[in-house]
Amino acid sequence: MKRFVVVVLDSFGVGYMDDARIVRPQDVGANTFKHILDKIPDLRLPNLEKMGIMNALGEETKYMKKNPNATYGTSSLAHFGADTFYGHQEIMGTKPKKPIKEPFSACINRVYEALKDAGYDVEYKGNKLKFLLVNGCVTVGDNLEADPGQIYNLTAALDLIPYSEVLKIGKIVRSVVNVSRVIPFGGKGVKVEDILNAVEEKEGKFVGINAPKSGVYNNGYQVIHLGYGIDPEVQVPTILGKAGIRVTLLGKVADIVSNDYGKSVSCIDTEEVMKLTIKEFNSMDKGFICTNVQETDLAGHAENPERYAERLIIADKYIGELMNMLKDEDILIVMADHGNDPTIGHSHHTRENVPILVYGKQVKTGYIGHRDTLSDVGATVSEYFNVKRPDNGTSFLNHIL
């Protein structure tokens, strides 16, 4: 057996980064895990505790202590801001390139012309702030859920247009804009009127579709995230896949990381995605699994520490099952991609350091240091399987084996 599993507890930060004072002052004071413990002081996560989560946090509570036998470290974010998409691209070995931030209104005419040149029917919609309607069934505008100016959404009624065509439209938009992400998505059972009735404006600068309100998430939802400066060829899943090594991506990571040679399964429910992880683990003799536990992040956006703790308890249970299943050569890492402190006073991600917790029967005890980039995990995976290194990152395999 030679299996490497990375479980990403989405938004599970352990304290704001030093540069937050300059680049994200709204995040100063953030510490997702500490503040959840403050709100739920009797929280118990025995398996994460065993893996060294309190070591990574640097504090203890009455019920959760540091483990002197843990293998752990922490990592800064090398990507700009605090983003799930770029966090996972970074984990997979991408060296982050800085996109620009701008409202869709700044490039709407450029997008309009590119889509018209490609033969699409394009209309300007909206009042003072404009967005686009393409072929009468796909809107293009600002993403209203992430930090403003970082993402443009394509929201589609998939009863009227196949998702493959929505993706083509998205790639045209991607080719002429420089924000971090373009996200083409859609659902079935949704009318164009439902989408247009969900138009909202923010801060007098941003206009787009309130996706949950539109109903596109409810039935037959499909999505692919198109990132800025992303080359799958230098990322772990593609490198492993080309080498004939089995790769499985589960949860939100399946929507945002390219895995042309492997298996990707989207899933949101924490228990379901962890059960899928265990099922996949048991079905392989050799391979790489990366799982994203998304509901922790959703609880952070909802500013609900109690719900966040509930999701952690579920994840911890199944992490314990994975720990018990590991054979001699297997390695498990539990980490995060950024923070999302539910107590900080805003509902956006927080720029935090994250834990890197390592477990395995042959893993050496100790502190693996503070890493400068999440890509060190991807570099470690590549060295473990003895394949080409990804574009970014320094392996810490020698610290753990």
C-alpha positions as CSV (number, residue, x, y, z in Angstrom):
1,M,0.0,0.0,0.0
2,K,1.3,3.5,-0.9
3,R,-1.5,6.0,-0.5
4,F,-1.3,9.8,0.3
5,V,-4.5,11.5,1.5
6,V,-4.9,15.3,2.0
7,V,-8.0,16.5,3.8
8,V,-8.6,20.2,3.4
9,L,-10.8,21.6,6.2
10,D,-12.0,24.6,4.2
11,S,-11.3,27.9,6.0
12,F,-9.8,26.3,9.2
13,G,-7.3,29.0,10.0
14,V,-5.1,29.3,13.1
15,G,-4.3,33.1,13.3
16,Y,-4.1,36.1,11.0
17,M,-0.9,36.5,8.8
18,D,1.5,39.3,9.6
19,D,0.8,41.0,6.3
20,A,-2.9,41.3,7.0
21,R,-2.3,44.7,8.6
22,I,-1.3,46.0,5.2
23,V,-3.2,43.9,2.6
24,R,-6.4,43.0,4.5
25,P,-6.7,45.1,7.7
26,Q,-10.3,43.9,8.1
27,D,-8.8,40.5,9.0
28,V,-6.5,41.7,11.8
29,G,-7.4,39.7,14.9
30,A,-8.8,36.8,13.0
31,N,-8.2,33.3,14.4
32,T,-10.9,30.9,13.2
33,F,-10.2,27.9,15.4
34,K,-9.3,29.9,18.5
35,H,-12.5,31.9,18.3
36,I,-14.6,28.8,17.7
37,L,-13.1,27.3,20.9
38,D,-13.9,30.6,22.7
39,K,-17.5,30.3,21.7
40,I,-17.7,26.5,22.3
41,P,-15.2,25.9,25.1
42,D,-16.2,22.3,25.7
43,L,-15.6,21.4,22.0
44,R,-13.7,18.1,21.7
45,L,-12.0,16.9,18.5
46,P,-10.0,13.9,19.7
47,N,-8.5,12.9,16.4
48,L,-7.4,16.4,15.3
49,E,-6.0,16.8,18.9
50,K,-4.0,13.6,18.4
51,M,-2.7,14.9,15.1
52,G,-1.5,18.1,16.8
53,I,-4.1,20.8,16.1
54,M,-3.5,22.4,19.5
55,N,0.2,22.4,18.8
56,A,-0.4,24.3,15.5
57,L,-2.8,26.7,17.3
58,G,-0.2,27.2,20.1
59,E,-2.9,27.1,22.9
60,E,-4.8,24.6,25.0
61,T,-8.3,24.5,26.5
62,K,-9.7,22.5,29.4
63,Y,-10.7,19.7,27.0
64,M,-8.1,19.9,24.2
65,K,-4.4,19.7,24.8
66,K,-1.1,19.7,22.8
67,N,0.2,16.3,21.8
68,P,4.0,15.9,22.3
69,N,4.0,13.0,19.8
70,A,2.3,14.9,17.0
71,T,3.8,15.7,13.6
72,Y,2.7,19.2,12.7
73,G,3.5,22.6,11.2
74,T,1.8,25.7,9.9
75,S,1.8,27.5,6.6
76,S,1.3,31.0,5.2
77,L,-0.7,31.6,2.1
78,A,1.4,32.6,-0.9
79,H,-1.6,33.5,-2.9
80,F,-3.1,37.0,-2.7
81,G,-6.0,37.4,-0.4
82,A,-7.7,34.4,1.1
83,D,-9.3,32.3,-1.6
84,T,-10.5,28.7,-1.8
85,F,-9.8,28.4,-5.5
86,Y,-6.3,29.8,-5.3
87,G,-5.6,28.0,-2.0
88,H,-6.2,24.7,-3.7
89,Q,-4.2,25.7,-6.8
90,E,-1.4,26.6,-4.5
91,I,-1.7,23.2,-2.6
92,M,-1.4,21.5,-6.0
93,G,1.9,23.2,-6.7
94,T,1.0,26.4,-8.6
95,K,3.0,29.5,-8.0
96,P,0.4,32.2,-7.5
97,K,0.3,35.0,-10.0
98,K,-1.3,38.2,-9.0
99,P,-4.6,39.0,-10.8
100,I,-6.2,42.4,-10.8
101,K,-9.3,43.5,-9.0
102,E,-12.0,45.4,-10.9
103,P,-15.8,45.5,-11.1
104,F,-17.3,43.8,-14.2
105,S,-18.3,47.3,-15.4
106,A,-14.6,48.0,-16.1
107,C,-14.4,45.4,-18.8
108,I,-18.0,44.8,-19.8
109,N,-17.6,46.4,-23.2
110,R,-14.5,44.2,-23.9
111,V,-16.4,41.1,-23.0
112,Y,-19.4,42.2,-25.0
113,E,-17.3,42.6,-28.2
114,A,-15.5,39.3,-27.7
115,L,-18.8,37.4,-27.3
116,K,-20.3,39.2,-30.3
117,D,-17.2,38.4,-32.4
118,A,-17.7,34.7,-31.5
119,G,-21.2,34.8,-32.8
120,Y,-23.3,35.0,-29.6
121,D,-26.4,37.2,-29.1
122,V,-25.4,39.6,-26.4
123,E,-27.5,42.2,-24.6
124,Y,-26.8,44.8,-22.0
125,K,-29.1,44.5,-19.0
126,G,-29.6,46.4,-15.8
127,N,-30.2,50.0,-14.8
128,K,-27.3,52.3,-14.0
129,L,-25.0,49.3,-13.5
130,K,-25.0,46.9,-16.4
131,F,-24.4,43.2,-16.8
132,L,-24.7,41.0,-19.9
133,L,-27.3,38.4,-21.1
134,V,-26.0,36.0,-23.6
135,N,-28.2,34.0,-26.0
136,G,-31.1,34.9,-23.7
137,C,-30.2,32.4,-21.0
138,V,-26.7,33.1,-19.6
139,T,-25.9,36.2,-17.5
140,V,-22.4,37.6,-17.0
141,G,-21.7,39.8,-14.1
142,D,-19.9,40.3,-10.8
143,N,-19.7,37.5,-8.2
144,L,-21.5,38.9,-5.1
145,E,-20.5,36.2,-2.6
146,A,-16.7,36.6,-2.7
147,D,-14.5,39.6,-2.0
148,P,-15.7,42.3,-4.5
149,G,-13.9,42.6,-7.9
150,Q,-12.2,39.2,-7.8
151,I,-14.6,37.0,-9.7
152,Y,-17.1,37.1,-12.5
153,N,-20.0,34.7,-12.7
154,L,-21.8,33.2,-15.6
155,T,-25.3,32.1,-14.4
156,A,-27.2,29.8,-16.8
157,A,-30.6,28.2,-17.2
158,L,-29.4,24.7,-18.3
159,D,-32.8,23.7,-19.6
160,L,-32.2,26.2,-22.4
161,I,-28.5,25.7,-23.1
162,P,-26.1,22.8,-22.6
163,Y,-23.4,23.3,-19.9
164,S,-20.7,22.6,-22.6
165,E,-21.8,25.8,-24.4
166,V,-21.9,27.7,-21.1
167,L,-18.3,26.6,-20.6
168,K,-17.3,27.8,-24.1
169,I,-18.8,31.2,-23.3
170,G,-16.9,31.2,-20.0
171,K,-13.6,30.5,-21.7
172,I,-14.2,33.5,-24.0
173,V,-14.8,35.7,-21.0
174,R,-11.7,34.3,-19.3
175,S,-9.6,35.1,-22.3
176,V,-10.3,38.9,-22.1
177,V,-10.3,39.6,-18.4
178,N,-7.6,39.5,-15.7
179,V,-9.5,38.9,-12.4
180,S,-8.7,35.8,-10.4
181,R,-11.6,33.7,-11.5
182,V,-14.4,33.3,-14.1
183,I,-17.1,30.8,-12.9
184,P,-19.5,29.4,-15.5
185,F,-22.3,27.5,-13.7
186,G,-26.0,26.8,-14.0
187,G,-28.8,24.6,-13.0
188,K,-32.0,22.9,-14.3
189,G,-35.6,23.8,-13.5
190,V,-34.6,27.5,-13.6
191,K,-36.2,30.1,-15.9
192,V,-34.4,33.1,-17.2
193,E,-36.9,35.2,-15.2
194,D,-35.7,33.5,-12.0
195,I,-32.1,34.5,-12.7
196,L,-33.0,38.1,-13.7
197,N,-35.2,38.4,-10.6
198,A,-32.1,37.6,-8.5
199,V,-30.1,40.6,-9.8
200,E,-28.5,42.6,-6.9
201,E,-26.1,45.5,-6.6
202,K,-23.4,46.1,-4.0
203,E,-21.5,49.2,-3.0
204,G,-22.8,51.1,-6.0
205,K,-20.1,49.4,-8.1
206,F,-20.9,45.7,-8.4
207,V,-23.9,44.0,-10.1
208,G,-24.6,40.3,-10.5
209,I,-26.9,37.5,-9.7
210,N,-27.6,36.3,-6.1
211,A,-27.0,32.7,-7.0
212,P,-28.8,31.0,-4.1
213,K,-31.8,33.2,-4.7
214,S,-31.9,32.4,-8.4
215,G,-32.3,28.6,-7.7
216,V,-29.5,27.4,-9.9
217,Y,-27.9,25.4,-7.1
218,N,-31.1,23.4,-6.5
219,N,-31.2,20.9,-9.4
220,G,-28.7,19.6,-11.9
221,Y,-26.0,22.2,-10.8
222,Q,-22.8,22.2,-12.9
223,V,-19.7,24.3,-12.4
224,I,-16.1,24.7,-13.4
225,H,-13.8,27.4,-12.1
226,L,-11.5,29.1,-14.6
227,G,-8.5,30.7,-12.9
228,Y,-6.0,33.3,-13.8
229,G,-2.5,32.0,-14.5
230,I,-3.3,28.3,-13.9
231,D,-1.4,25.6,-15.7
232,P,-2.6,22.1,-14.9
233,E,0.5,20.6,-16.5
234,V,2.7,21.7,-13.5
235,Q,0.2,20.6,-10.8
236,V,0.2,17.4,-8.8
237,P,-2.9,15.7,-10.2
238,T,-1.8,16.0,-13.8
239,I,1.8,15.0,-13.0
240,L,0.6,12.0,-11.1
241,G,-2.0,11.1,-13.6
242,K,0.5,11.2,-16.5
243,A,2.7,8.9,-14.5
244,G,-0.1,6.4,-14.2
245,I,-0.8,7.0,-10.5
246,R,-4.4,7.1,-9.5
247,V,-5.8,10.5,-8.4
248,T,-9.2,11.2,-6.8
249,L,-10.5,14.7,-6.0
250,L,-13.5,14.8,-3.7
251,G,-15.7,17.7,-2.6
252,K,-15.3,21.3,-3.9
253,V,-11.7,20.6,-5.0
254,A,-13.3,18.5,-7.7
255,D,-14.8,21.6,-9.1
256,I,-11.8,23.8,-9.0
257,V,-8.7,21.7,-9.8
258,S,-8.0,20.1,-13.2
259,N,-7.8,16.3,-13.0
260,D,-8.0,15.1,-16.6
261,Y,-6.4,11.7,-15.9
262,G,-8.2,10.9,-12.6
263,K,-11.6,10.8,-10.9
264,S,-13.4,13.9,-9.5
265,V,-16.6,13.9,-7.5
266,S,-18.3,17.0,-6.3
267,C,-20.0,16.9,-2.9
268,I,-20.9,19.4,-0.2
269,D,-22.2,17.4,2.8
270,T,-19.4,16.7,5.3
271,E,-20.4,13.2,6.3
272,E,-21.0,12.2,2.6
273,V,-17.7,13.5,1.4
274,M,-15.8,11.9,4.3
275,K,-17.5,8.6,3.6
276,L,-16.6,8.9,-0.1
277,T,-13.0,9.5,1.0
278,I,-12.9,6.3,3.1
279,K,-14.6,4.3,0.3
280,E,-12.1,5.6,-2.3
281,F,-9.2,4.9,0.1
282,N,-10.2,1.4,0.6
283,S,-10.5,0.8,-3.1
284,M,-6.9,1.8,-4.0
285,D,-3.6,0.1,-3.4
286,K,-1.6,3.2,-4.6
287,G,-2.7,6.7,-5.2
288,F,-3.5,10.2,-4.1
289,I,-6.7,11.6,-2.7
290,C,-7.5,15.2,-1.9
291,T,-10.8,15.9,-0.1
292,N,-12.3,19.3,0.5
293,V,-14.7,19.7,3.5
294,Q,-16.7,22.7,2.4
295,E,-19.3,23.0,5.1
296,T,-16.9,24.5,7.5
297,D,-16.4,27.4,5.1
298,L,-20.1,27.8,4.6
299,A,-20.5,28.1,8.4
300,G,-17.8,30.7,8.4
301,H,-19.7,32.7,5.8
302,A,-22.8,32.4,7.8
303,E,-20.9,33.7,10.8
304,N,-22.1,30.7,12.8
305,P,-19.4,29.2,15.1
306,E,-21.8,26.6,16.5
307,R,-22.5,25.2,13.0
308,Y,-18.8,25.4,12.2
309,A,-18.1,23.3,15.3
310,E,-20.7,20.7,14.4
311,R,-19.1,20.2,11.0
312,L,-15.7,19.9,12.6
313,I,-17.0,17.1,14.9
314,I,-18.3,15.2,11.9
315,A,-15.0,15.6,10.0
316,D,-13.0,14.6,13.1
317,K,-14.9,11.4,13.5
318,Y,-14.1,10.2,10.0
319,I,-10.6,11.5,10.1
320,G,-10.2,9.1,13.1
321,E,-11.5,6.3,10.9
322,L,-8.9,7.1,8.2
323,M,-6.1,7.2,10.8
324,N,-7.1,3.7,11.9
325,M,-7.0,2.4,8.3
326,L,-3.6,3.6,7.4
327,K,-1.0,0.9,6.5
328,D,2.7,1.2,6.9
329,E,3.5,3.4,3.9
330,D,0.3,5.5,3.9
331,I,0.3,9.2,4.9
332,L,-2.6,11.5,5.9
333,I,-2.4,15.3,6.0
334,V,-5.1,17.5,7.4
335,M,-4.8,21.2,6.5
336,A,-6.7,24.3,5.4
337,D,-6.6,26.7,2.5
338,H,-7.3,30.0,4.4
339,G,-9.4,31.2,7.3
340,N,-13.0,32.2,7.7
341,D,-13.4,33.5,11.3
342,P,-17.1,33.5,12.1
343,T,-16.6,36.1,14.9
344,I,-14.5,38.7,13.1
345,G,-17.5,40.9,12.1
346,H,-17.6,40.2,8.4
347,S,-18.7,37.2,6.3
348,H,-15.7,36.9,4.0
349,H,-12.6,34.7,4.2
350,T,-9.8,35.7,6.5
351,R,-6.1,35.8,5.6
352,E,-4.8,33.3,8.2
353,N,-2.0,30.9,8.6
354,V,-3.2,27.3,8.4
355,P,-2.3,24.1,10.2
356,I,-0.5,21.2,8.5
357,L,-1.1,18.0,10.5
358,V,0.6,14.8,9.4
359,Y,-0.1,11.2,10.5
360,G,1.2,7.8,9.5
361,K,2.6,4.6,11.0
362,Q,6.1,5.5,9.9
363,V,5.8,9.3,10.2
364,K,8.4,10.8,12.5
365,T,7.2,12.9,15.4
366,G,8.0,16.6,15.5
367,Y,7.6,20.1,14.2
368,I,7.9,20.4,10.4
369,G,8.3,24.2,10.6
370,H,6.3,27.1,9.3
371,R,6.0,26.8,5.6
372,D,6.0,29.8,3.3
373,T,3.5,28.3,0.8
374,L,0.8,25.7,0.7
375,S,2.6,24.3,-2.3
376,D,5.0,22.5,0.1
377,V,2.3,19.9,0.5
378,G,2.1,19.3,-3.3
379,A,5.9,19.1,-3.5
380,T,5.9,16.5,-0.7
381,V,3.2,14.4,-2.5
382,S,5.3,14.5,-5.6
383,E,8.5,13.4,-3.8
384,Y,6.6,10.7,-2.0
385,F,5.5,9.2,-5.4
386,N,8.9,9.9,-7.0
387,V,7.5,12.0,-9.8
388,K,8.4,15.3,-11.3
389,R,8.0,18.3,-8.9
390,P,5.2,20.8,-9.4
391,D,5.9,24.4,-10.4
392,N,6.1,25.6,-6.8
393,G,6.9,24.4,-3.3
394,T,9.6,22.7,-1.2
395,S,9.1,19.1,0.0
396,F,9.2,18.3,3.7
397,L,9.2,14.6,3.2
398,N,12.6,14.3,4.8
399,H,11.0,15.8,8.0
400,I,8.3,13.2,8.2
401,L,9.9,9.9,7.0
